[in-house]
C-alpha cells in the first residue's frame, strides 16, 4: 500500500517534516532545495507509521464531527468520554449529573446547539476560575476570559488584556486547560516566546512541558461540532487572517 501525500509545502527551513492533520491529510514540509528523491525516501521510511496514524486520525475526525445523539453515545467533558441518555423531560434541554449527559427527547432536533451552549457555559465558568487563581497567585492581572467558537486555535491573548479561548477547551483534561490558561496569561506582559517568557510559564506551572506535549494528542478535538464546509490547517490560520487579527485586536495567538 502506497502513501498518498496531500500537500508538499516548501519553505526556508533546514529539515523535512511530515505531518498528519486532524482530517487525516498527509502534509510534507520541506526545504526549498530538497530533492524529491530524498522526500520520497523519508516518506517510504515512515510508510507504516503514516498509514496507521492517518487511519486513526480519520476515524477520530469522523467520529467527532458527526454525532447522532443516540442513547449510549459518548461525549467528551474534561478529557473523559461520558454516556448520553435520552430522557422524557420537556422542561430541561440538557443536563449533566455524575458522569452522564441527559438530553430531552423533545430537543433532539436541536441537540447540537444544546451541547454547544452547555459546553460554552461550562468553559466560561471553568476557565475564568482557573485564570483568576493563577492571576492572583502570580500577580498577573488580566481583563477577562472570553469564550469563542474558534476551531483553528485553542487560545489567544489580545493586546487589551483579554484571554480568548475556544469553548472546546472544556473537552480536554483539567491539567491541559490549566496549561492553556497559563500559556496565555504569561503573554499578558511578555508578548513573545523568549526564554524569559518560558521561565514565567515554568514559574506558574513547573511541569508545563508534560501538558504541552499532551495537548498535541487532542488536535482532533478542535474539529468537534465544526461546520462540515471546508477544511482547515490543524490549529493554524492563514497568513492574511493572522495579519488581520493582529491589526484589529493585536492578538498573540497560541497555535499548535
C-alpha positions as CSV (number, residue, x, y, z in Angstrom):
1,X,0.0,0.0,0.0
2,X,1.4,3.4,-1.0
3,X,1.3,6.6,0.9
4,X,-0.7,9.5,-0.8
5,X,0.8,12.9,0.1
6,X,-1.9,15.6,0.1
7,X,0.4,18.6,0.1
8,X,4.1,19.5,0.0
9,X,5.0,22.9,1.4
10,X,8.5,24.2,0.7
11,X,9.8,27.0,2.9
12,X,13.1,28.4,4.1
13,X,13.7,25.6,6.6
14,X,16.6,23.2,7.3
15,X,14.8,19.9,7.8
16,X,12.0,17.9,6.3
17,X,8.9,17.2,8.4
18,X,5.8,15.1,7.8
19,X,2.5,15.9,9.5
20,X,-0.8,14.0,9.6
21,X,-3.6,16.6,10.0
22,X,-6.7,16.0,12.1
23,X,-8.6,15.1,9.0
24,X,-6.0,12.5,8.0
25,X,-4.2,14.6,5.4
26,X,-0.5,13.9,4.9
27,X,1.5,17.1,4.6
28,X,5.2,17.4,3.9
29,X,7.1,20.5,5.0
30,X,10.5,20.6,3.2
31,X,13.4,23.0,2.5
32,X,13.2,24.9,-0.8
33,X,16.0,22.9,-2.5
34,X,15.3,19.5,-1.0
35,X,15.4,16.9,-3.9
36,X,12.1,14.9,-4.4
37,X,14.1,11.7,-4.2
38,X,15.1,12.5,-0.6
39,X,11.5,13.4,0.3
40,X,10.2,10.2,-1.2
41,X,12.8,8.2,0.7
42,X,11.7,9.8,4.0
43,X,8.0,9.1,3.2
44,X,8.8,5.4,2.4
45,X,10.8,5.1,5.7
46,X,7.8,6.3,7.6
47,X,5.2,4.5,5.5
48,X,3.7,2.2,8.1
49,X,3.6,4.9,10.8
50,X,1.9,7.3,8.4
51,X,-0.7,4.9,7.2
52,X,-1.6,3.9,10.8
53,X,-1.7,7.4,12.0
54,X,-3.8,8.5,9.1
55,X,-6.3,5.8,9.7
56,X,-6.6,6.7,13.4
57,X,-6.9,10.4,12.6
58,X,-9.6,9.9,10.1
59,X,-11.6,7.7,12.5
60,X,-11.4,10.2,15.2
61,X,-12.3,13.1,12.9
62,X,-15.4,11.3,11.5
63,X,-16.5,10.2,15.0
64,X,-16.1,13.6,16.5
65,X,-17.6,15.5,13.6
66,X,-20.8,13.5,13.1
67,X,-22.7,13.0,16.3
68,X,-26.0,11.1,16.1
69,X,-27.3,11.9,19.6
70,X,-28.4,8.4,20.4
71,X,-28.7,6.6,23.7
72,X,-25.3,5.4,24.9
73,X,-23.3,7.7,22.6
74,X,-20.2,9.2,24.1
75,X,-19.5,12.9,24.6
76,X,-16.3,14.4,26.0
77,X,-16.1,16.5,29.1
78,X,-12.9,17.4,30.9
79,X,-11.0,14.7,29.0
80,X,-13.3,11.8,29.7
81,X,-16.0,10.3,27.4
82,X,-19.4,10.5,29.2
83,X,-22.5,8.5,28.3
84,X,-25.6,10.1,26.8
85,X,-29.1,9.2,28.0
86,X,-32.2,10.3,26.2
87,X,-35.0,11.3,28.7
88,X,-38.7,12.1,28.5
89,X,-38.5,15.6,30.0
90,X,-39.8,18.6,28.1
91,X,-38.7,21.2,30.7
92,X,-34.9,20.6,30.7
93,X,-33.0,20.5,27.4
94,X,-29.7,19.1,28.6
95,X,-28.2,18.3,32.0
96,X,-25.2,16.6,33.3
97,X,-25.1,14.5,36.5
98,X,-22.5,12.2,37.9
99,X,-20.7,11.4,34.7
100,X,-23.8,11.2,32.4
101,X,-25.4,13.6,30.0
102,X,-29.2,13.7,29.9
103,X,-30.8,15.0,26.8
104,X,-34.6,15.6,26.4
105,X,-36.1,13.7,23.5
106,X,-38.1,16.9,22.8
107,X,-34.9,18.7,21.8
108,X,-33.2,16.1,19.6
109,X,-33.6,18.2,16.5
110,X,-31.5,21.0,18.2
111,X,-29.3,18.7,20.2
112,X,-26.1,20.1,18.6
113,X,-26.9,23.6,19.8
114,X,-27.9,22.3,23.2
115,X,-24.5,20.7,23.6
116,X,-22.6,23.7,22.3
117,X,-24.4,26.1,24.6
118,X,-23.8,23.8,27.6
119,X,-20.1,23.4,26.8
120,X,-19.8,27.2,26.3
121,X,-21.3,27.9,29.7
122,X,-19.1,25.3,31.5
123,X,-16.0,26.6,29.7
124,X,-16.7,30.2,30.6
125,X,-17.1,29.3,34.3
126,X,-14.2,26.8,34.4
127,X,-11.6,28.9,32.5
128,X,-12.5,32.1,34.5
129,X,-11.9,30.3,37.8
130,X,-8.5,28.9,36.7
131,X,-7.4,32.3,35.3
132,X,-8.5,34.1,38.5
133,X,-6.5,31.7,40.7
134,X,-3.3,31.9,38.6
135,X,-3.7,35.6,38.2
136,X,-4.0,36.3,41.9
137,X,-1.3,33.8,42.9
138,X,1.4,35.2,40.5
139,X,0.2,38.8,40.3
140,X,-0.6,38.8,36.6
141,X,-3.8,40.8,36.1
142,X,-5.9,40.3,33.1
143,X,-9.1,42.0,31.8
144,X,-11.4,39.0,31.3
145,X,-11.6,35.5,29.8
146,X,-13.7,35.3,26.6
147,X,-15.1,32.1,25.2
148,X,-15.2,31.9,21.4
149,X,-16.2,29.4,18.7
150,X,-12.7,29.0,17.3
151,X,-11.8,25.7,15.7
152,X,-8.4,26.8,14.4
153,X,-6.7,27.6,17.6
154,X,-7.1,26.8,21.3
155,X,-6.5,30.2,22.7
156,X,-5.0,33.7,22.3
157,X,-4.1,36.8,24.3
158,X,-5.3,40.2,23.0
159,X,-3.5,43.5,23.4
160,X,-6.2,44.9,25.6
161,X,-5.6,42.2,28.3
162,X,-8.3,39.7,27.3
163,X,-7.7,36.0,27.3
164,X,-9.6,34.2,24.5
165,X,-10.4,30.5,24.5
166,X,-12.2,28.1,22.2
167,X,-15.1,26.6,24.1
168,X,-13.6,23.2,23.1
169,X,-11.0,23.6,25.8
170,X,-13.7,22.2,28.2
171,X,-13.3,18.8,26.4
172,X,-9.7,18.3,27.4
173,X,-8.3,17.2,30.8
174,X,-8.3,19.8,33.6
175,X,-4.4,19.9,33.7
176,X,-4.3,20.7,30.0
177,X,-6.9,23.5,30.4
178,X,-4.7,24.9,33.2
179,X,-1.7,24.9,30.9
180,X,-3.6,26.7,28.2
181,X,-4.6,29.4,30.7
182,X,-1.0,29.7,32.0
183,X,0.3,29.9,28.4
184,X,-1.9,32.9,27.6
185,X,-1.7,34.5,31.0
186,X,2.1,34.7,30.6
187,X,1.6,36.6,27.4
188,X,0.0,39.5,29.2
189,X,3.4,41.0,30.0
190,X,5.6,39.0,27.6
191,X,4.3,39.1,24.1
192,X,6.8,36.6,22.6
193,X,8.2,33.2,23.2
194,X,11.5,34.2,24.6
195,X,13.4,32.3,27.3
196,X,12.0,34.9,29.8
197,X,8.5,34.1,28.7
198,X,9.0,30.3,29.2
199,X,10.6,30.9,32.6
200,X,7.4,32.7,33.5
201,X,5.3,29.8,32.3
202,X,7.5,27.4,34.3
203,X,7.2,29.5,37.4
204,X,3.4,29.2,37.2
205,X,3.4,25.6,36.1
206,X,6.7,23.7,36.7
207,X,5.6,20.6,34.8
208,X,4.1,22.6,31.8
209,X,6.1,20.6,29.2
210,X,4.1,17.4,30.1
211,X,0.8,19.1,29.3
212,X,2.1,21.0,26.3
213,X,3.0,17.6,24.8
214,X,-0.3,16.1,25.9
215,X,-2.2,18.8,24.2
216,X,-0.9,17.6,20.8
217,X,-2.9,14.4,21.3
218,X,-6.2,16.4,21.3
219,X,-5.7,18.1,17.9
220,X,-8.8,16.3,16.5
221,X,-11.0,17.9,19.2
222,X,-10.8,21.2,17.6
223,X,-13.0,19.8,14.8
224,X,-15.8,18.7,17.1
225,X,-19.1,20.3,16.2
226,X,-17.4,22.2,13.3
227,X,-19.4,23.0,10.2
228,X,-18.8,20.4,7.5
229,X,-18.0,23.0,4.9
230,X,-14.3,23.3,4.0
231,X,-11.2,22.1,5.7
232,X,-8.7,23.7,7.9
233,X,-5.0,23.6,8.8
234,X,-4.6,21.9,12.2
235,X,-4.7,24.9,14.6
236,X,-3.2,27.4,12.2
237,X,-4.8,30.4,10.5
238,X,-3.8,31.7,7.1
239,X,-1.2,34.5,7.0
240,X,-3.7,37.1,5.8
241,X,-6.1,36.1,8.6
242,X,-3.3,36.4,11.1
243,X,-2.3,39.8,9.9
244,X,-6.0,40.9,10.1
245,X,-6.3,39.7,13.7
246,X,-3.1,41.4,14.7
247,X,-4.2,44.6,13.1
248,X,-7.6,44.6,14.6
249,X,-7.0,43.1,18.0
250,X,-3.2,43.0,18.4
251,X,-3.6,39.3,19.4
252,X,-0.8,36.9,20.1
253,X,-2.2,33.6,19.2
254,X,-1.3,30.3,20.8
255,X,-1.1,27.9,17.9
256,X,-0.4,24.2,17.8
